[in-house]
Amino acid sequence: MPAFQVSSLFSDGAVLCREKEIRVFGTAQPKVEVSASLYGADGQLLGSDTAQEAEGRFLCVLPPQRAQVGCVLTVKSGDAQAMFCDLAIGDVYLANGQSNMELELQNADEGLNCIEHHENPLVRYYNVPKRARNGEDTDQANQEARWVKIAPGTARDMSAVAYFFAMQLQPQLGVPVGIIDCYWGGTSITCWMAEETMEGLAEGQRYLREYADQSRGKTMAEYLREEAAFNQEMDAWNGAVAALKAEKPGITWPEINEQAGPCPWHPPVGPGSPYRPGGLHDTMLRRLIPCALSGVLYYQGEEDTARTAHYDQLLMAYILWLRQAFRDDTLPFLNVQLPMWIADGAQDSFTWPRLRLAQQRVADAIQHTGLVMLLDQGEYDNIHPTNKRVVGERLAAEALRVVYGRGIANAPFAIGKYRENQALHVALSSSVIDRGEGRFLLEMAGQDGAFYPAQVEVNGCELILTHPLVPRPTSARYAWTDYAKVRLFSENGLPLAPFWLA
């Protein structure tokens, strides 16, 4: 029989979403009414609701409210009562994805200095506990999770991307900003998707089928033994890397790989893995439903670059599922496009540019989405760049444009092409500047589909491409590579978006 518990999303200091219905939920005993009442800082009742327990859970829906602080939430079930103080009403963003969203502030550039000196009680965060399997430990960890205000000494374990996003956005909005951190390094998009959503897609079915085949017949005990051995190997490697960085500040990743060996990334498959399709949807993401959100910040895709040619189908399905689950048909989804990256000594796989274009197709196809360009922010042989300020602040600018309708210019992108004599003209959404470093990364092809590096003339909002072996060009593409330096930028410093115009 479930005990009366309010989700820890509504603990002291929580941030509730403004101007949307406030959904208070948790568990309760059967046939017991649960009431929730929200009071303002002046003690005035802002809204209340009474709900009947259903299948061990209750949901009370309170009316939308304006931004404010100092609120009190009271939830009653029979003779039991829970009271939560110092709640804020503002904008709430879910920060979701894999390791580049997971990278903590304490490990980011400027992070330790920020932690020592920062203070903004209107920025708060909540970390969803990382649990791969459901059980009493998972339930207890979730119930003990709490909201934390940004103050000296706090936020070490906050997503660095989400931190810089919130600290940039909050002063511009003038309202409280809350971040719900929900991520896990190395995860495929399918780890966060509901199994029934994947079953409705041929590509989702393939992920489920392949994982089932790989782990077939493996018991939980066998998996746990493999997981322990893997964690021991990873811990030893991480310890060696940390020691090298402490001993030799500024050491490069090729030097680290030479001295510590390559990262032993080979997580085992099995019934208890956090990397199983649908796993983290069940153990982490589902516990947030159906709280009201202002938007979703998403940084993921690295794990799927070599696993699917249909990432756009999975991403579209995921966005639509999020909107259904969180009861918001126009829930903004702000995605981070993968930057440049390649491992030291590796051959170009051309899988990263393919996934970048898939991300672009989704942004073009679904309304109320944004896409942050990071082509200029990748690092050779380091899949986890530590300059997360740029990522977070570009996300904040994209939020201002997509969510709040403020006329912040996006990165320039290709809008069309036409042929004139032997030249192919590519029209851009805004003018670009050639910074003159590295290759242009522009290629062109004729009807035979063979691409050649183009000779490029930059003319404001237009690129003029020519090549002597392509007298009748039909196609153009830009940045079709896993890793390279880029040289074309807008006047506001954003890189030209990758494209393929067939």
N, C-alpha and C positions, 0 to 999 in steps of 0.2 A: 504494500500500500504506500503510495508516494506521500512523503511529508510535505507540509506547507513550506515552500521556498520560493522567493522571488529571484528571478535571474539576476546574477551579479552585474549585468549591464546596468542595473538600477541601484547600484551601491552609492554610498556617499560620494559627492563630487561628480556624479555622472553628468554627461552632456546628452540632452534630449533634442530631437530634431525640431526646429522651428517651422511654423506655417504648414505642418503636416500633422495628421492625426498621430497622437502619441500612444503607442501600443505597449502596455505593461503585461508581462507574462512570466510564468513560472510553473511550479507544480503544486498540486493541492490534493486533499483527500476526496474520494468520491462523494458526490451529492452535496458538497459544501459550497455555498456561495462565497465568492471572493469579491471584495470591493476595493477600488483604488481611488484615492483623492489626491489632487495636486494643488499645492498652495503657493502663492507668490511670496516674495520677500516681506510683504506687508501683512501676511497672514490671510489674505483674501483667497477664497476658493476659486481656483482657475478651471477646474473640471473634475468630474468623477464618473465612475462607471461600475456596474456590478455584473459579474459574469458567473456562469455555472461551470464547474469543473467538467472537462471532457477528456476522457482517456488519460487521466493523470495530469493534464495541463489546463491552465486557465489563461484567458486573454481578456484584458480590460482595455477599452479604447477610449481615450480622452480627446477632447477637441483640440484643434491646432492652436498654438500660442505664438506670440511674438517673442523675439529674443530678449532674454533677461537672465539674471543670476539670483542666487539666494533662495531658490525654491525648495519646498519640502514635499516629499512623496510619502503617503501613508497607504499601506496595503493591509487589509484585514481578511482573515479567513476563520470564521467561527470565533473562538476566544483568542486566537493567535493574531498578533499584529507586528508588522515590520515598518520602521520609519527610517527614511533616508534624507539626509540634509545636504545643504549646499549644492543642490543640483543647478545646472545651467541649461538654458535653452538656446540653441544656436544651430550651427551646421555640423553634421556628423558624416564623416567619410570612412568607408571601409577600405583598408589598405590590404590588398590581396595579391598573391603571386608566389614566386620562388625566391632564390637566394639574393638577387639584387634588390628586391623589396625587403627581404629579411635582414640584410646587412645592418647591424645595430649602430646607433649614433656613436658609441664608444669606439667603434672600429673605423669610423669615417674620417676623412680629412676635416680638420677643425673641430671634430667631435668632442674631444676632451676639454678643449677651451670652452666650447658651448656649454657643456655639462657643468663646468665650474662657475660660470658667470651668468647663465641665462635665467630669466624669470618672467613668466607670463602666465598668470593664473587663469587666463581665458583660453589657453591652449591646454588640452588634457588628452590623455591616451589610455587605452584599455587593451591589454595584451590577452588575446585568446590563448589559453594554455596549449602548448604543442603536445598532442597525444595521438598516437597512431592507432590505439585500440580503445574501445569503450569498456567501461567497468567502473568499479567504485573509485579507483584512483582518478580516473578522468572526471567523474562527477564531482569529487571533492575539490580537485584543482580548479574546475570551472566555478564552483561556488565560492572559492577563496579569491578568485581574481578580482581586482579592484581598479578603479580609475585613479590616475596619477596626474597631478598638476605639474606644469613645467616650472621648476624652481631649482636653485643651485643644488647639485648633487643628484637630481632625478634624471630620468629619461635615458639612462645608459643603455637600457634594453629596448628602446623605442626604435622603430624603423627610421633610419637616417633620411631616406627619401621622404617619408611621411612627416618627419620632424621639420625639414626645411620647407616642405609644402605648407604646413600649418603655420609656421612662424612667418612665412611670407604672406599668406592669405589673410590671417586674422586681423592685422592692423588695417588692411585695405577694406575689409568688410565691417569692422567695428563690432563684431558679434563673437560670442564664444565659438571655438572650433574644437570638435572632438574627433579623435582618430581611433578607430577600432582596428588593431593590428591582427591580421589573420593570414599567416603565410608559413611556408616550409621550403627550405632550400632543396633544389634538385627535383621538384615536383613537375609532372606533366599537367597540362590543363585538365586532363581527365581525372586527376586526383580530386579535383574540386567539383566535378560535375556529378549530378545525381545519376544513379545507375539507370533509372527509367528514361532519362534524357538521352543517355548514350545508346540505349537500346533502340531509340527511334532514329538513329543515324547509322548508315553503313560503316562509316569510319569509327564511330563509337563502338559498334559491335566488334570491329576488328581489334581495337584495343582490349576490350574485355576478353575476347576469344584468345588472343595471343598471351595475355597474362595468365589466363586459366591454364593454357597449355604448358607454360613455363613452370607453373607451380603445382601442376597436377600431382596428387598423391602425397604432397609434402604436409606433414603434420605441423601443428603450432609449435610443438616442442622442438622439432627439427629446425623450423624457421628461427625460433628464438636463439638457438645455438649459433646459427649462421649470422644472425644479427649481432650477437655479442662479439663474435670474432671480427666482423666488419667494423664495428664501433671501436674495438681495441686498436685495429690497424689505422683507422682514421684519426683516433686520438693521438697515437704515436706520431703520425705524420704532421698533424696540426701543431703538436708540441715542438717538433723539430723546426717547423717553419717559424713559429713564434720566437724560438731561441735564436734563429738566424737573423730575424728582423731586429731583435733586441741587441744582438752583438754587432750587427752591421746595418745601421739605419741607411735607407736608400738602396739596399740590395735589390737587384732586378729579379724578375721572375725566372728568366733563363738561368741565372746564378742559383736561385733557390731550387729549381728543378734539378740542376746538376749536383747540388750538395745534399738535398733531402730526398731526391727522387721525385718522379711524377706523382700527382695526387692519385691515391689508390681508390678511385671512384668506381666501385662495382657493387652497389647495394644488392643484397640478396632479394629474391622474390619469394613470396609466400603469403599465407593468410593473414599475417599480422603486420605487413609492411605498410609504412606511410605512403609508399609509392604505388600502391595498388589502385586501379581505377575506382573512383567513388569513395575511397577510404577516408580522406580528410573532409569530404562533404559530410560524411556521417559523424565523424568525431569532433570536428571543429566548426565548420561553416553552418551546419544545420542548427547549432545551438543559438545562433544569432537571429534566426527567423522567428517572427516577422517584424523586427524592429524597423523603425522608419529611418531612412538614410537620405542625405543630401546628394550623395554620389559615391562612385566606386573608383578607387585608384588601382590600376592593375599593371604589374610589371612581371611578365612571364613569357616564356616561349623558347628559351635556350634549350630546355630539355626536349622539346619537340622538333627541333630543327631537322634532325636526321631520321625522325620517326614517322613523319606524315607529309604528304603533298597536299593535304586537304585541311590544313590548320584553320583556314577561314570558316569552314563548315562547323568545326568544333567551337570556335570562338563565337560565331553568331548564335549558335544554340546555347552557349553558356550565358551570353548577355541576355537573351530572351528568357532563359530560366531564372536568372537573378531578378529580372523585373517582375516576373510572375511570383516568385517566392517572397520578395519583399514588398509586393502589392503596390507597385509603382510602374505603370506602363511607359513612363518617360524618364526613368531613373538614369541620370547621366553616368556614362561609363568613360573614364579617362584612361587611355591605354598608353604605355610607353613602348615606342618602337625599338627593336633591338639595335644596339650600336654596332660598330665594327669589332670583330674579334676573330683571332685565329691562334691556335696553339703553336708554340715554337717548333719549327721544323715541319709543320703539317702542310699538306697540299690543300689548295682552295677547293672546298667541297661544293660551293655555290648553293648550300642549303640555307645559310643565313639570309642572303638576299631574297630567296624564295619566300621565307617566312615573313620578312619585312613587307613584301608586297601583299602577302595574305592579310597582314594587319591593316595595310592601307585599304584593301578592298572592303574589309569590314567597316572601317571608319567611313568609307564612301557610301556604303549600303544602308547603314542603320542610323537613324536620327538620334540626336542627343548623345553623340559620342565624340570624343576628341582623341587626337594622336600626337604625342610629343616626339619630335625628331631628335635623335641622339647620334647621328652619323659621325659627328665630330668628337664624340666622348668615349669611344672605345679605346682599349689599351692592348697592345700586342702581348699575347700570351697571358693576359690577366682577364679572366672572365668576370671578375668582380672589381671593377674600378671603384676607388674609394672617394672620388669627388662626387658626392651625392647632392651637394648644394645645387649644382646646375640642374640635375634631374628634378629635384623637388620644386625649384623655382620655376622651371619651365612647366611643370604640372600645374602650379598655381596660376601661371599666365593662361594656360589652356582652360582652367576652371573659370577664370574671369570671362573668357570668351564664350565658352560653351554653356556654362551653368548660369552665369549672371548677365550675359548679354553685353558685356563691356567690350568695346571695339579694339581688343588687343589683336594685333596682326599675327597670323599663324605663319609657320615656315612656308617659303615659296614652294609651289608644286606645279607639275606639268598639267596643262589643261587641253592641249591638242597639238597637232602637227600638220604641216602641208609641205609639198615638194615644189621647189622652184628651180628649174633647170636640173643641175646635178646636186643641188643642196637640199637638205632637209631642215626645215625651220620648226623649232619646238617653242610653242607659246607657253609662258609661265604666268602664274597668278600674280606675281610681283617681280620687280627687278632684282637681279642678283649682281654680286660683286665678285670678281676673280681675285682671290688673295695670292695667287701665283705660286703656290707650294704644292708639289706632288702632281700626279696625273689628273687629267680632267675626269676620267672614269666614264666618259661618254662614248657609246658605241653605236654603230649604225649597220643596217643590213638591207639587202635587196630581197627580191622574191625567193631567192634560194635559201634565206634564213641564216646565212653565214655572217656573223658579226665581226666588224673590224673597228679598232680604236679610231674615233673620229678626230679630224682636225676641227677645232672649235673656235668660233667667233662669238664672244659674249656681247650682246647688244641690248642691255637693259632687261626688258621683259621677254627677250627672245634669245634663243641659242641657235646658231646656224652651224650645221654639221656637214662636213664633206669628207670624202675619201676617194682616191683615184680608182679603187677597185669596186666602188659601189656607185656606178653612174646613174642608176635609177633606184634611189633609196625608198624603202617602204616602212622601215621600223627603226626605232631608237630606244635605247635603254641607258639607265644611269645607275652607277654604283652596284653593278652586278658582280659582287665579290664579297667574300666573308670579311676581308680586312684590307683597308687601304686608308691613306690620309685623304681628306676632301679639301677642296679649294673654292667651292662656290657657296656663297652665303648671301643672305638678305642684308639690307642695310642695318637691321636691328640685331644682326649677329646670329641668326638661326640658319642652319645648313639647309641647302636645297634637298627636298624630299626625294628619295629614290623613285624611279619610275620605269615602266616598260610600255611603250606605245607601239602596238602592233599595227 
